[in-house]
Amino acid sequence: MVAVTNRQLGGKMKAELIAVGTEILTGQIVNTNAQFLSEKLAALGIDVYFQTAVGDNEARLQSVLEIAKSRSNLVILCGGLGPTEDDLTKQTLAKFLGKPLVFDPLASQKLDDFFATRPQYARTPNNECQAQIIEGSLPIQNITGLAVGGLIESEGVTYVVLPGPPSELKPMVNQHLLPLLTKDSTKLYSRVLRFFGIGESQLVTILSDLIEEQTDPTIAPYAKTGEVTLRLSTKAASQAAADDKLDQLETRILSRSPLEALFYAYGDETSLGEVVFDLLKRQGLTLSAAESLTAGLFQASLADFPGASQVFKGGFVTYSIEEKAKMLGIPLQALEEQGVVSSFTAGRMAEQARLLTDSDLAVSLTGVAGPDSLEGHPAGTVFIGLATGRKTQTVKVQIGGRSRSDVRYIAVLHAFNLVRKALLSKENLV
């Protein structure tokens, strides 16, 4: 197999993506190929410095190629390999490089087979260009389509041409292009740390010196609804070498107070709910819930995980004060005196949910989703209760400046975090 090495790409790979297609510029389609390719190249340690979109126009594409040649040593063109008159990517690149187009035998055979088995389709001269590559190119076979791609090196720049449809481009990249780009190159390795209970600005302030002095590994903070993640990235020749560098940086980060206590998981997709679910399963404990403002969102989140019935016994959605009294057996007079939005109500809701379902633990949520205030409490005021066989605790959180849906979502995160901390504590819960 022919491979493109660091040496061929001038020691350091500097990639540029060129999307060819007027439909991208007019907004008819979204250029998802750029995101896909950038992610794949980054995983190989190849930096994408520029992304360009250009219409189906030979002169404009020529000008874009001229610019790309001056600043990048890996240029990937996507789109414009089809049979219509405005599909001119290969033809324009061939003219730019001063090379002719030639037929690739495998692509030609595939074209012959396609039309031989589909007599209803008329074969036109335009179809033939789909089987052509620039002379001297390494063909990149199209698994799901007819337009062959290609890779060619000229004057220190490696050019790659790929079809535009993602259903064709992605298999070609995964199965053929990436192996050509991996030999002798370092890869980018990443580790994601997830934190709950701290804002992005506060986290960045705590780590300001590490962020300012970063070279390799790097630290990239990302704010998500209700939580913050840190992506640690490094370029290395192997996973073991990367782990060594990332372990050292992670240790420095988690040594900063209070980050170790706020860190709850690794990974892009791991959620607080999943962490709690795994802890419950591992400890052989069951959980139930009683919800007011979140209207079952906590229970629905827990039930998303396969095997939820092993840990989730069931629960209650008691939105009105009357249903809190009737379904949970809390005296209506006490609720009226103490208020629905109160530590008392959160505690009793959790206690009754645990007793009525015979669960090891129960969580409760009551509060004000907004936008109006309730019982003198502003929107975003939430009381969360947690009842175990040993004790009942309640916490009050204030979720300000959020939409109604965000208040409910973040309240559920706080509830999961309360359960998580209890499960990780040294106390006997039952």
Order of alpha helices (4+ residues) and beta strands (2+ residues): beta-alpha-alpha-beta-alpha-beta-alpha-beta-alpha-alpha-beta-beta-beta-beta-alpha-alpha-beta-alpha-alpha-beta-beta-alpha-alpha-beta-alpha-beta-alpha-beta-alpha-alpha-alpha-beta-beta-beta-alpha
